[in-house]
Amino acid sequence: MPDIDRPRAWLLTVDGAPQSYVDLDDPAHLEFEYARRLGHVLDTAAEPGRPLDVVHLGGGALTLPRYVATTRPGSRQTVVEFDGRLLELVAEALPLPPGSGITTYAADARAWLETAPPASVDVLVADVFGGSRVPAHLTTIEYARAAARVLRPGGVYAANLADSAPFAFLRSQLANLAEVFEHLLLIAEPGVLRGRRFGNTVLAASAAELPAAALARRAAADAFPARVQHGPELARLYAGASPVPDTAAAPSPEPPEGSFSIG
């Protein structure tokens, strides 16, 4: 769907749910708040402008890969998207510029991770939804270990997840990551954290310390300000939660009707 306010901007919806927004004239523009927060993680993963090796699990309209190609020229990026027909549609309707450094694969995210070279990625971004839910096999401790395996020392894992109070799903995902990574960080709007509504959260994890102060400044300056939780404050959120094995895997919760609709 075209955006009437921006001449070459497009909104991609899947099953009625907004999935991606791309402005071909301004690839650094991130319309969705969760995408901006993932962008903040990418911005602070290394010094400004330094090329990175990035893997994106979930492609959509390639919003974040385009963003990285613009803000970090020379980056090598891999996009793993299960829906091959979606990749074909995006390539035809919203083609990448020559020399973007972005390679796309139609494949299952976890299967791709488990065969990828170890310690080969600077940042791994997970934004995988089957309709409006994260598939069950991407919510387990085994998946978290597969993600950690492909990261270089000090590499960053970042994920877009959605939940609401009492945060059973979010707490389980934090417990998974805490088993694998030393440092965790959560970015979310205060209304979501206080349990007032269902919404997106961005998780970041790394073996190295994460730039919490820089991320907090960026998140607070957004049009819809978000909070950053880390350290003991975040640990209290998932205290008592247990990692989820493959044998108990379940998808993320079904969003309440209208949570992500566009009318």
N, C-alpha and C positions, 0 to 999 in steps of 0.2 A: 504494500500500500504506500503511495507517495505521501510525503508530508507537504502540505500546501504552504507551510511557512518557510521551508528550506528547499530551494529549487531541485537539488539532486540528492535529497535525503529520502530514505525508504525505511518502512517498518515491516519486519517479517513476523507473521503470526503463525503458530502451529496449533491446530485444533482450537482456535479462538483465543489462545493465550499469547501475549506479546513475547517474542523470543529475542529479537535483535533489532537494533536501530543502527543504520549506517548513513553517513553523509559522505558521498563520494567526493565532494569538494573540500571537505574538512574531516579527514579520517581521525583526527585527534579529538573530535567532539564525541563525548560519551553521554548519551541522553539518559540512560537508565541509571538510577542511583547505585544499584549493586555493581554495575559495570564501572562506574567511577571509582568505587571502593577497590575493586580488583585492579583498576588502573593505578590507584595509589600504591598498592603493593608492588606492582611492576615498576613504578617510578622510583621506589625506594630500595629495590633489590640490588642496585649497583649505582655507581656515580652516574649523573645525568649524561645521556647520550651514548653510553658504552653499549656496544652490541651484546646481545645475550642469545643463548640457545634456549628457546622456549618451546614447550609442548603444551598444546591446548586440547584437553579432552572435552569434546563437544564443540561443534563448529558454528552452528547458526549461520548468520550472514557474515561471519569472520570479523566481527566488530573489533575485538581485542587484538587479533593478529594485525589488522590494519593499523590500529593505534600504535602497537610496538614498532611496526615497520616505519612509521612516521616519526616517532619520538626517539627511536634507537636504530637509525639506519645501519644496515649491514648485519642485522640480527638474522639468525637462522631459526625458522619457526616451522613446527610440524603441527598440523591440525588433524585430529582423529575424530571422525564423525560417523556414527553408525548408519545414518540415513544417506545412502549414496545418491538417491534421487534429489535430496535437498542440496547436496554439494553440486550436482549438475545444474540445478535451477539457479543457485547463487552464482556459479561460474558464468552462466549465460546472461543473467539479468544484472548482476553487480560484479563485473569482472575485476580481477586484481590488476594493478598496474604492472607493467613489465619490470622485472628485477626486484619484485617484492621480497624475495627470500622466503616465501610461504609455500609449503608443500602440503597438500591435503591427501588424506587416506580415508577410504570408506571401510571402517573396521570397528569392532567392538573395543571399547576403551580399555577394559581390563586385559583382554587377550593381547592387545598391542603392548600394554605396559609389561606384561610378563615375558615378552620376547625382545623388548628393547634393550640396547646395550646398557650395562650398569654405569653409574656415575657419568652420564653423558648430557645432563640437562641442568641449566641454571635455575629455571623457574618452570614449575608444572602447575598449570591452571586447570581446575576441574569445574566445568559448568555443564553437567550432563543431566538432562531431564528426558524421560520417556513420557511425553505429554507434559504433565505438571509435577511429576514425581521423579526423584532420583532412583534409578534401578537398584534392586536389592543387592546385586553382586558388587556394587560400588559403595557399599555402606559398611564393610566389614574390616576387621583387623588385618586379614590377609590382603585385602586391597590396599590398606594403608602401608603395609610392608612393601608391596609391589611399587607403590608410588615413591617411597623413600629410596628404594633400590636404584632408581634411575637418576636420582639427584646427585649432583656433585657435592663435595663437602661444603657446607654453608649454603647449599641451594635452598630454595623456598618453594613450599607447596601452598597453593591458595585455592580455596573452594567456595563456590556459591551454594548455599543451602537455605532452605526455608522451613520454618517451624513456628510454633506458638507455645505459650505457657501450658503445661509445666515443663516443656522442652525435653521430653523423653528422647526424641530423635537427636536433637542437637547435643544433648549431654552424652549420648552414646558415641557420637562422632568425635567429640572432644576426648572421650576415654580411649577411643581407637588411636587417635593421633598422639596422645600422651604416652602411649606404650612405645611409640616409634621415634618421636621427636622430643628433644629437650625443651624447646621453647614453643609456646602457643600464644595466639593472639586472636581476638574476636572483634569485629567491627559491625555495629548494628545501630539502628535508630533507637533512641530511648524508649519510645512507645512500644517497640517490639520487646526490648529487654525487660520492661516493666509488665509484660504480659497483657498489654491492652489490645494487641491485634496480631494476626498472622503476618509474617513478613520475611524478607531476605536477611540473611546474615552472611558475612564473609569471614572465613577462617583462614588463618595463615599459620604455618608451622615450619620449623627449621631446626637443624642441629646447632645453628649459630643464633646468637641473640638477635631478635627482630627490632627494627627501628620504631619502637612504640611511640616515642614522643613525636617524631616526624609524621607518623601516620595519624596520630591524634589531632595534630594541627590541621592536616589536610582534610580529615573527615569532619572536623568541626566547622570548617570554612565552606562546606558544600551548601547548596541551596536547601537541602534537607539534611541538617547536621546529624552526624552519627557519633557514637561514643566508641572508644577503644577500651577493651578489657584485656588484661594480661596478668601474669604473676598470681599472687595469692587471691586477688579478687576473682579472676577467672577460674582458678582451681576450686573455689567454693561453689561455682555454678555447676560443675560436673562431679563434685564430691559424692562418692557412693555409686557412681555409674560404672558399669563394666563394659569392657570391649565386647564387640559383637563378632562371634565366629561365623564362618560361612554357613554352618549348619543351622544358625538362627537368623539368617539374613532376612531383612524385610525392607521394602522400599520406604522412602520418606513419606510423611503423612500427606493425605489428600488435602489440598487447600480448600478452605471454605468457599462456597460458590461466590463468584464475583471478585475473589482476591486479586486476580491478575487480568481481569477482563478489560477490554477497551471500549465496551459499549456497542 
